[in-house]
Amino acid sequence: MSNKTKFGSKGWTPDRIVSLKGKTYVITGATSGTGFEASKILASKGAKVVMLNRNPKKSEDVIAAIKQELGNNADVSFVRMDLGEQASVRKAAEEVLKKVTRIDALMCNGAIAQVPKQQITVDGFESQIGVNHYGHFTLQALLFPLIEKSKGRIVTVGSMGYNMGIKTIKFDDMNWDKDYTANDAYSQSKLAQIMSIYELQDRLEKAGKTDVKAYACHPGSSRTSLIKTSGNLVTRIMFGLMSLSPMVQSAEKGSYPELMCATEENLDQKGFYGPTGRSYWVGPVGECKLEPHAVDKKVSKRLWEVSEKATDCKWTF
């Protein structure tokens, strides 16, 4: 039975998650939105959850909120990490490797979106590809040995935005020094994330590392602070109005695809998962159509090589 139908008319829900006692999940960007909701649900099932967040105060507040709701035994902690700074990612990865003995899933959830004007990170990357792609690329590589030892998973939270810009990677101008637009740069960063997951699948298979699973998903259109945090005024107003309509779902429902990819047994890695309703904005969670340009082998192979060189972080399989 295909993943499109195996979950029934209501799609995948966290009711399918059994006890996660003894398992460890590491998740980026968990102080609000889908990351927070996913963390809470994982903790409610008995998992150890390590959040990788930029803001320590917000991290402490959300951990307190989770413990207040679930009880003080909820095993939730955080490590400070700024995805936009490679040095911060490396330091956080070191701390995680000291803090946990296994990683059942690394959930690459954190992101920025629709940054109005071109911003360059301390490492010289356009901010959206620097945070969304390069930050996670390095984190995945550094945590991979423990993920492999744990026979764990890597879950990338992409976006349908991958299909809303140019349909390839702009290798000659990845920082968008020419013709920068918030949407094109965001779309590029999400396309890069998704392409890297399917390239990773191929490399794992070639290396015989089939115990590690890699998944790509998207949250649909969810009520989170993503646009409010980095989008321009007009974009924020438009999304605020949209959020009042049935075209936007709760952040909790937006967390279901990444939770499914992190926990569901026998899930086909080649799928792309998220809400399956109109335009894939809302609806039952299952398998969505992935456009061919997202799995263009020639482009994804070059992107991988460019990413290793840009981050000075070579994967070891």
N, C-alpha and C positions, 0 to 999 in steps of 0.2 A: 504493500500500500504506500502511495507517495506521501511525502510530508505535507502536500497540499490538502489532503483529506484525512490523514490519520488522526488529527486532533478533533475532528467533528466540526459541527456548524459554529461552535463558539470559539474555535481555534485553541491555540495553546494558552494555558493559564497556570499560575503558580501552584494551583491545586495538585498538579502533577509532580511537584517536588516532594520527595520523601525526606526523611531525616538526613541532614547534612553534617551531623555530629562527627568531628574528627577531620573535617575538610576545611581548607583555607582558600579564601578568595581575595584577590588584590584588585582594587578598582580605582581608577583615576577619576577626578572631578566629582566627588561624592558629597559636597556640602549642600547641594540643592538638586532639584529636578530629578531626572531619571536615575542618576547615580545614587542620590540619597534614597530613593524608593527601592532601588535594587539592593542596596546595602541593608536596608531595614528588613526586606523580605528574606534575604539570605540569613541574617542573624536570627530571624524568627524561626528558621528551620534548623537552628543549632550550629550554624557555620561560624568559623572564625573569619572576621572581615577586617582587612587592613585597607584603609582609605589612603590614597595619595592625593593630597590637597595642597593648594597654594597658601591658604589662609588658616593659620593655627587657631585663631579665636573662633572662626566659624566652625572649624572641625570639632573643637571642644563643645561648642553649643549643640551641634547635631548629634554628637555621641551622647551627650546628656539627654537629649530628646528621645533618642532611640532607647536608652536605658530606662527612661521614665515610662515609656510605653511597653517595653518588653521585659523589664526587670534588670537589676544590676548584674545578673549573670550573663547578659548579652555580651558576647566577646567581640567588641568593636574598638578599633584603635586607629591611629593615623600616623603617617610619616609626611613631613612637609616636602612638597615637590612642586616646582614650577616647570611645566612642560615646555615653556618658552625659553628655558635656559638649559643647555646641554649639561653644564656642570652640576646643576641642581638635580637633573635626572640621574646622573651617574652617582651622586651622593645618596640620593633616595634609594636607588637600586642596592647600593652597599648596605644601607640600613635594613632594607627588607630582607636581604639574604642573612643578616644577623638575627633578625626578629622571628623568622618563620622557618620551619623545617620542611615545608611542602607548599606547593602552589597548585591547587586543583584547577583554577582558572585565573588568568590575568585578563581583566575586563577593561579595555581601552575605551573609556566612556567620556573622558574630559574633552572639551572643545571650546573654541571661540568661533564666532560666525559674523559675517556681514560687517567687517571692520571698514568704516566709511572711507578712510584715507590710508594709503599705503603706510604701514609701519614695519620697521625692520628690527628683528630680535638682536640681542647682544652677540649672537653667533653669526649674524649677517643674513638671516633668512626672512623672507616676507612672513609676517606674523602668523597668518592662518596656516600656511604649510609648515611653518616652524613649530607651532604648537600641536596642530592636529596630526601631522604626519611625522616629521623628524623627531619630535619629542617621544612619540610612542614607538617609533622604529628603534630608537636607541634603548628604550626601556625593555622592549620585547627581547632584543638581543642579549642584554645583560642578565635578564631573569630567565632566559631560555634554559640554561643548564639545570636549574632547579625545577622548572616546568617539565622538562624531559624526564628527570629523575622521578617526578611525581606522576608521570603519565598524564599530564594535565592538558589544559587547553589555552589557546589565545583567542580572545573574542574582540573583534574590532567593531565599534559602533560607528557605522558610516552614516550616510544620509542620502535621500533621494536627490539631494542637491548635486550628487555626482553626475547627474544626467541633465543638469540645467545650465551648463557652461559649455566650453569647447570640449570636443569629444576625444581629447588626447592630452598628453602632458607637454607643456610648452617648454621643452628643454632649452631652447635658446634664450628664454627669459623667464625663469621660474620665479623670480622675485617681482615680476610684473612692473619693471621699471618703465615700460611703455604701456600705455592703454590700461592702467590699473582700474578695475572696478571691483567693488566689494563682493558682488555675486560671483564673478568669474574666478577670483582668487579663492573664494570659499569652495566653489565647485571643484576647482583643481585640487585643493587639499583633501577633499573627501574622496575624489577619484583616486588619488595617490594612496590613501589608506586602504581602500577596497582592493585596488590592483595588487598591493603588496601582500594582502592575505592570500589571494589565489596563487600568486607567485611563491609565497611561502609553502603552500600546500604542495606545489610541484617539487620544490627543493627538499622538503621533508620526505616525500615519496622517493625521490632519486637517492637520498641518503639512507633510505631504509628506516627512517625515524617515524614509523607509522603509529607509534604509541601516543605521539603528540597530535592533537587535533587543532585546526585553525578555522575560525568561522567569521563570516561577515554578516552584519545585520543593520537595520536602521529603525529608529523609534517612531517613524511616521511624523505626524504633526501633533506635538504635545505641548501642554502648558508648562513651559519651563522658563528660566530666566536667561536662556541663551541669547536670544535676540535683544532683550532688554539690557543685557550686560555690555554688548559690543556694537549693536546696530545703530544706524543714525536715527534721527528723530522721526522721520517719515516712516521708515521701516518699523520702528517700535510702535508707532500709532496704528499702522496697518495690521501688524500682528496682534496688537491688543484688541482691535475690533474683531479680527478673525477668531480670537480665543473665546469670544462669546458665542460662537456658532458651533453647530454639530460637526464642522470640518476639523475641529481640534479636540483632542482627547486629553485625559488627565496624564500627569507625569507618571503616575503609577502604571497606567496601561502602556505608556511609552517605554517603561523599563522591561516589559515582558519579553521582547525579542532577545535582549542581551541575557536575561535570566534563562531563557530557553537554551540559547547557545552555550551557556556556561554549565547547564545541569542535565539537559535531556539526553538520554541514552540513544544510541543508534541514529544520530542525526546526520544526514548527508552533508558533508563539508562543501560540496559543490553548490549547494543552495545559497540563496540570499534571502534573509528572513526579516519579516516585519509585518505591519498591518496589511491586510490583503484587500481592503475595501477600495473604493474609487480613488484613483490616482495614488493608491498606497498611503493615504494620509491617516486614515483610521480603519477600524474593522478588526475581524478575527485575525490573530497572529498565525502566520504560516509562511509558506514559501512564495516569494515574489519573483517576477521576471527580472533577470539581470541583462542589461543591454550588452551587446557583443564588445563594444569598445572598452568595457571594464575588465575584460579578460584577454585583451590583445597581447599575445605572448611577447612579441618583439618589443613593444613599449614597456611592458611590466618587467622584462629582464633588464632593459636599460635603466629603468627607474630604480630597480634594486641596486644596481651597480653605482648609479649616481648618489643614491641615499647612503650607501656605505662610505663612499668617498666624502660626502658632505659632512657626515656626522663623525667621521674617523672611527667608525664602529663596525668591525667586520664580524659577521655571524660565524660561529663555529658549529658545524653539524657533525 
